[in-house]
Amino acid sequence: MHRMKLGALAMLLTVAFTARADDAKSRWKGNWTSDTTGHKGPLKASVTQEGPETYKARFTGRFAGVVPFMYTSKMHVTGVENGRVHLAADRKLPMFGQFNTRAVIDGDRFDATYQAKKDQGSFRMERR
């Protein structure tokens, strides 16, 4: 009987975790800002699920208002807390080197920080 209760609890927690982590799948729109240089620009993201705790994020934006950029990153769920999904990604990008992103999705908000060798800043987006 005790094992059945533990099994049911584990299943409930898995379902709750999956339902909350599902909140990451969407299209997002907002801005990026460099805390180091003060540069900023528009940013969009398309996030699709690859596995139970893994998402593929495709970011597109503009630098200096006219120079387009695009990169994809595999983001991993690092936690779910009070309805917020926490994600992390680490990837080497040309000209930036190691690029680390930490994000929190809270309802219709996608807020993230990034850090690279010579730059750090934030992404602020809303669900489209």
Residue pairs with C-beta under 8 A, 6 or more apart in sequence:
16 80
17 80
18 52
20 80
20 83
20 85
21 52
21 53
21 77
21 80
21 85
22 49
23 83
23 85
23 105
23 107
24 47
24 49
24 55
24 75
24 77
24 85
24 87
24 105
25 47
25 48
25 49
25 55
26 47
26 127
26 128
27 44
27 45
27 46
27 47
27 127
27 128
28 44
28 45
28 46
28 47
28 110
28 125
28 126
28 127
28 128
29 42
29 43
29 44
29 45
29 125
29 126
29 128
30 42
30 43
30 44
30 110
30 123
30 124
30 125
30 126
31 40
31 41
31 42
31 43
31 123
31 124
31 125
32 40
32 41
32 42
32 43
32 61
32 114
32 121
32 122
32 123
32 124
33 39
33 40
33 121
33 122
33 124
34 40
34 119
34 120
34 121
35 120
35 121
35 122
36 118
36 119
36 120
36 121
37 119
39 63
39 64
41 61
41 62
41 63
41 64
41 65
42 61
42 62
43 59
43 60
43 61
43 123
43 125
44 59
44 60
44 61
44 125
44 128
45 57
45 58
45 59
45 60
45 110
45 123
45 125
46 57
46 58
47 55
47 56
47 57
47 58
47 75
48 55
48 56
49 55
49 56
50 56
50 74
53 76
53 77
54 74
54 75
54 76
54 77
55 74
55 75
55 76
55 77
55 87
56 72
56 73
56 74
56 75
57 72
57 73
57 74
57 75
57 89
58 70
58 71
58 72
59 69
59 70
59 71
59 72
59 73
59 123
60 68
60 69
60 70
61 68
61 69
61 70
62 68
62 69
63 69
71 91
71 93
73 89
73 91
73 99
73 101
74 89
74 91
75 87
75 88
75 89
75 101
75 103
76 87
76 88
76 89
77 85
77 86
77 87
78 86
78 87
78 88
79 85
79 86
80 86
83 106
83 107
84 104
84 105
84 106
85 104
85 105
85 106
86 102
86 103
86 104
87 101
87 102
87 103
87 104
87 105
87 112
88 100
88 101
88 102
88 103
89 100
89 101
89 103
90 98
90 99
90 100
90 101
91 98
91 99
92 98
92 99
93 99
93 116
96 116
96 117
96 118
96 119
97 116
97 117
98 116
98 117
99 114
99 115
99 116
100 114
100 115
100 116
101 112
101 113
101 114
101 123
102 112
102 113
102 114
103 110
103 111
103 112
103 113
103 123
104 110
104 111
104 112
108 126
108 127
109 124
109 125
109 126
109 127
110 123
110 124
110 125
110 126
110 127
111 122
111 123
111 124
111 125
112 122
112 123
113 120
113 121
113 122
113 123
114 120
114 121
114 122
114 123
